[in-house]
C-alpha cells in the first residue's frame, strides 16, 4: 500500500489528469478530489463540468475559485415542492449573480443547465454577450424571462448547438426571436421551444432547419401547423427527436398525405412528443415511425381516446420510455404490458385535474405493467386507488425499481379492498427494490411504513411524503435508517420538534429538508439554526408584511420550513417573507 | 415492539400491536366548519385521531391557504381565520375548511373529486402541465369529444361510423373557432409581500373576477387586525361585504399592467381586449392610483424582489 501510494505521488500531474479525464461522473470526481491534496489540485484544474444541486449551497466566487476551467454548469434553484405552488413568488433562485461572476472572471462557459431558477432577460443577454464559445442552454421549469431574452441568445451565440426549453413559464413578447438566428448560424443540433405560447415566424423556422444539417432534435410549439411540420420533415429527415406542434388536420387532405410520406422518410426518429392539439384520426401518419420509437410522450394530448392510444401503442414494440395520460385506462395499460417488452420508464399523468369525473387508472393497470414489462425500473403513477396486494405483487414482479412514485388522487385513500393503510404495500416495494433511490408515497399511511423505509431503503436518496404518518417516530425511522438520504420533503404530516432535533448532524449529510404544515415550531427551528451554523434554516412566512421575527412566539408552528447545508452562509437575496434563522 | 410481518412470500401482514386498530376518521372531523380560532392552539372539542399517539393532533391543522379558484362551488361562507388572540398573528395557522385533508374523503359519499382538487398542490402536478392540460381540455374540441367518447369507444375504429364522423366534423369546425388558453396572472395587493395567481380565463367578465379577487384578498384597515376584521364581518351579517374593487367604493383599486408595460385601471376596455393585453394585476391603494402614470412600476426581474 505504501509503495503504491508513493508511486502514485510520483506520477506527473499530466498523467493524473489524463487518468481523471476518464472519470465523468460527479461522484467519482468528488471522491477523487478527497484522496489527498495533490489529487485535489489536479482534479480541480481539470474539472470542466460542475453540478450544483442547490444554488444556495455555495456561492459563485467559490465555484470559480476552485474550478477555473469550468465549461459546463448545472444549477438547481427552488425546492421541488415549488412545482406545486408551495413556494411563493419571489423566493429566489436567481441565476444572474452566477452569470455575472463567471463573466467577470473570464470563465469560458459553454454550457448552462438550469432547473427551477429565475432567469431574467438581463441574465440571458449577459450570458449571450459574455461567452463567445457558448454552445448549450437548457432551461427546465424556469421563469422570469421573455422571448426577448431568447432573441438575445439567438442573435449572439454564434456557436449555439442547443437551446432546450422544457416546461418554462415564458412571457411571449410576440417578437421575432426565431428570426434572430443569423444566416451564419448552422450549428444547431437541438432546438426545443414547445413551451412557448406564441407564434413563431415559420418561414424563419424552415430556413433555420434547412441550414442546420446537424439538427437532431426539434420540438415545436402548438402554434406550428401541420403544413409546416411536413415541410420541416422533408428538409430534416435526419431528425432523431421530434416534438410536433398541433396535429390536427383533415385526414383526407393532401397535406396529410404529404405528411405521411414525409414521416415515412424519417427513419431516424427515436423519440416523439407534442401532439398538443390532436385529431386522433391523424395518428396513423406516425405508425411507420412507431416501430423504431424508444421514447414517446403523449402526456399533453388529452384528445386522444383510449382506443386510438391502444392502436398506436400496438405499433410501439421498442418503447423504453412512455409518458401518457390516465385516459389510457387499465385496459390500455394491459396492452402496453403485452406489447412494450422493452419498457423501462412509465409515467401516467392525471387527465382530470378539476374533478370533472373522468375515470383514472387503478391498481390493476400497475399490476399488469409490472407483470408484462420485465425491464421496468422507473414509474410515476397517478391513480384513483391502490391496494396492498397490488403493490406486493408489483414488488415481486419488479425488483429493479430505481424510482417509484405513486400518487393517489385522494391523498389519504386507504387500501381499496381492505380499507387498511397502504403500509404493507409500499413496505414490500422498499424491501424488494434494493436499488431504489427515489420514492414518493401517498394514500393512508402510518408510522409503520416509515419503519419499513428506514429498515430497507438503503440506497434511498430522495423521499417525498404527504399527509402520512402518525408521530415523530415516523420521521425518526427515516432519518436514522436511510444512510444515503439527500433530499427529504414532507408536507401535511404530524412530525414535530422531537423528530427534527434528534439528529441535527444528519442534515449536513443531506442536501435539503422541506417541511410544510407539520408540527415543527419556530423555537425548534431557531434551536437547530443556532446549533448548526453550516445549515441555512429558512422559514417562509406567508402572512402579511410588517411582522418580524422578534415578535413571534417560539411556540408557534411553522407553516413552511426549508433547510439546507451551505458553505455560503445565510443568503443575501432572501425576500422579506423568507426568514433565515 | 412492532409486529408487522412482511415476508418475502408476500402473504400475511398484521399491524403493529402497539397501535390500535385503524378506524376510519370520525365523521365529526369532516365538518366544513368555519373554525375561527380564539386561542393560541387549535384545540377543539373533537375526538383526536385514534392512532395519533404523542403529537399527532387533529388533522384540521393541515389546512392550507387556498385561492378563490379552489373554493369555487364548494362551500359559500368561508373565511380564513388567521389570528390567535393571545399573541401576534405572525406565524398563524390557517384553518380554511375546504382544504383539510379529512374533507377529501368520506366513506359514505361519492369520492368528491372536486373537494380533493381543492387541496393546494395536490395532486402534485407541475403548474406548467396543469395550465397546458387545461388549455387542451377547455378547448371546445375535446369537450365535445369527451361526451361522445363512450359511443366512439365501442365502435370498431377502422370503419368510420356516423358518430365517429360527426366527431371529426365537430372537431374541424370547432378547431377553427375560439380556443381558450388558461391564463394565470400574478396578483399583488399593496401591503402584502406575497403575491397570488388567478386564472383569468376562469372568468367571463369583470364582475366575477372582482368577486374572486375579493375572496382572495380580504382588505384590512391595518396589518394584524385581519382576524378581528373578519370575525366582525362574519358575525355582523352572516356574509361578508364584498369589496367592490371596481366601483370606487373601497380603499383599493384594481389595476393591471398591459403588454406595453403601462399600468391601467381595470374595467375600461371590453373584457376580451383586456384578456389579450393583461400581463399582471395589482390592487393598489386608491390614494396611490391617482394619475396612474405609464411605466411607473419598475419590473424587478433578476433582482431580489422588494415589497410593493
Boltz contact constraints between the chains, C-beta under 6 A:
constraints:
  - contact:
      token1: [A, 83]
      token2: [B, 126]
      max_distance: 6.0
  - contact:
      token1: [A, 84]
      token2: [B, 121]
      max_distance: 6.0
  - contact:
      token1: [A, 84]
      token2: [B, 124]
      max_distance: 6.0
  - contact:
      token1: [A, 85]
      token2: [B, 121]
      max_distance: 6.0
  - contact:
      token1: [A, 86]
      token2: [B, 121]
      max_distance: 6.0
  - contact:
      token1: [A, 88]
      token2: [B, 194]
      max_distance: 6.0
  - contact:
      token1: [A, 89]
      token2: [B, 195]
      max_distance: 6.0
  - contact:
      token1: [A, 90]
      token2: [B, 305]
      max_distance: 6.0
  - contact:
      token1: [A, 94]
      token2: [B, 302]
      max_distance: 6.0
  - contact:
      token1: [A, 96]
      token2: [B, 302]
      max_distance: 6.0
  - contact:
      token1: [A, 120]
      token2: [B, 301]
      max_distance: 6.0
  - contact:
      token1: [A, 120]
      token2: [B, 302]
      max_distance: 6.0
  - contact:
      token1: [A, 122]
      token2: [B, 302]
      max_distance: 6.0
  - contact:
      token1: [A, 123]
      token2: [B, 302]
      max_distance: 6.0
  - contact:
      token1: [A, 144]
      token2: [B, 301]
      max_distance: 6.0
  - contact:
      token1: [A, 167]
      token2: [B, 128]
      max_distance: 6.0
  - contact:
      token1: [A, 248]
      token2: [B, 175]
      max_distance: 6.0
  - contact:
      token1: [A, 279]
      token2: [B, 171]
      max_distance: 6.0
  - contact:
      token1: [A, 281]
      token2: [B, 168]
      max_distance: 6.0
  - contact:
      token1: [A, 300]
      token2: [B, 132]
      max_distance: 6.0
  - contact:
      token1: [A, 302]
      token2: [B, 136]
      max_distance: 6.0
  - contact:
      token1: [A, 302]
      token2: [B, 137]
      max_distance: 6.0
  - contact:
      token1: [A, 302]
      token2: [B, 142]
      max_distance: 6.0
  - contact:
      token1: [A, 303]
      token2: [B, 142]
      max_distance: 6.0
  - contact:
      token1: [A, 305]
      token2: [B, 149]
      max_distance: 6.0
  - contact:
      token1: [A, 307]
      token2: [B, 153]
      max_distance: 6.0
  - contact:
      token1: [A, 307]
      token2: [B, 157]
      max_distance: 6.0
  - contact:
      token1: [A, 350]
      token2: [B, 123]
      max_distance: 6.0
  - contact:
      token1: [A, 353]
      token2: [B, 130]
      max_distance: 6.0
  - contact:
      token1: [A, 354]
      token2: [B, 117]
      max_distance: 6.0
  - contact:
      token1: [A, 355]
      token2: [B, 113]
      max_distance: 6.0
  - contact:
      token1: [A, 355]
      token2: [B, 114]
      max_distance: 6.0
  - contact:
      token1: [A, 355]
      token2: [B, 117]
      max_distance: 6.0
  - contact:
      token1: [A, 382]
      token2: [B, 123]
      max_distance: 6.0
  - contact:
      token1: [A, 392]
      token2: [B, 10]
      max_distance: 6.0
  - contact:
      token1: [A, 396]
      token2: [B, 10]
      max_distance: 6.0
  - contact:
      token1: [A, 407]
      token2: [B, 123]
      max_distance: 6.0
  - contact:
      token1: [A, 409]
      token2: [B, 123]
      max_distance: 6.0
  - contact:
      token1: [A, 410]
      token2: [B, 104]
      max_distance: 6.0
  - contact:
      token1: [A, 410]
      token2: [B, 105]
      max_distance: 6.0
  - contact:
      token1: [A, 410]
      token2: [B, 116]
      max_distance: 6.0
  - contact:
      token1: [A, 411]
      token2: [B, 101]
      max_distance: 6.0
  - contact:
      token1: [A, 411]
      token2: [B, 122]
      max_distance: 6.0
  - contact:
      token1: [A, 412]
      token2: [B, 101]
      max_distance: 6.0
  - contact:
      token1: [A, 424]
      token2: [B, 13]
      max_distance: 6.0
  - contact:
      token1: [A, 427]
      token2: [B, 6]
      max_distance: 6.0
  - contact:
      token1: [A, 448]
      token2: [B, 4]
      max_distance: 6.0
  - contact:
      token1: [A, 448]
      token2: [B, 16]
      max_distance: 6.0
  - contact:
      token1: [A, 467]
      token2: [B, 101]
      max_distance: 6.0
  - contact:
      token1: [A, 470]
      token2: [B, 51]
      max_distance: 6.0
  - contact:
      token1: [A, 470]
      token2: [B, 52]
      max_distance: 6.0
  - contact:
      token1: [A, 470]
      token2: [B, 56]
      max_distance: 6.0
  - contact:
      token1: [A, 471]
      token2: [B, 53]
      max_distance: 6.0
  - contact:
      token1: [A, 471]
      token2: [B, 54]
      max_distance: 6.0
  - contact:
      token1: [A, 471]
      token2: [B, 55]
      max_distance: 6.0
  - contact:
      token1: [A, 471]
      token2: [B, 56]
      max_distance: 6.0
  - contact:
      token1: [A, 472]
      token2: [B, 55]
      max_distance: 6.0
  - contact:
      token1: [A, 492]
      token2: [B, 62]
      max_distance: 6.0
  - contact:
      token1: [A, 494]
      token2: [B, 56]
      max_distance: 6.0
  - contact:
      token1: [A, 496]
      token2: [B, 55]
      max_distance: 6.0
  - contact:
      token1: [A, 517]
      token2: [B, 62]
      max_distance: 6.0
  - contact:
      token1: [A, 519]
      token2: [B, 55]
      max_distance: 6.0
  - contact:
      token1: [A, 542]
      token2: [B, 194]
      max_distance: 6.0
  - contact:
      token1: [A, 544]
      token2: [B, 192]
      max_distance: 6.0
  - contact:
      token1: [A, 544]
      token2: [B, 223]
      max_distance: 6.0
  - contact:
      token1: [A, 545]
      token2: [B, 193]
      max_distance: 6.0
  - contact:
      token1: [A, 545]
      token2: [B, 307]
      max_distance: 6.0
  - contact:
      token1: [A, 546]
      token2: [B, 223]
      max_distance: 6.0
  - contact:
      token1: [A, 547]
      token2: [B, 90]
      max_distance: 6.0
  - contact:
      token1: [A, 551]
      token2: [B, 88]
      max_distance: 6.0
  - contact:
      token1: [A, 552]
      token2: [B, 90]
      max_distance: 6.0
  - contact:
      token1: [A, 552]
      token2: [B, 91]
      max_distance: 6.0
  - contact:
      token1: [A, 553]
      token2: [B, 87]
      max_distance: 6.0
  - contact:
      token1: [A, 556]
      token2: [B, 91]
      max_distance: 6.0
  - contact:
      token1: [A, 573]
      token2: [B, 304]
      max_distance: 6.0
  - contact:
      token1: [A, 575]
      token2: [B, 305]
      max_distance: 6.0
  - contact:
      token1: [A, 576]
      token2: [B, 193]
      max_distance: 6.0
  - contact:
      token1: [A, 576]
      token2: [B, 307]
      max_distance: 6.0
  - contact:
      token1: [A, 577]
      token2: [B, 193]
      max_distance: 6.0
  - contact:
      token1: [A, 577]
      token2: [B, 194]
      max_distance: 6.0
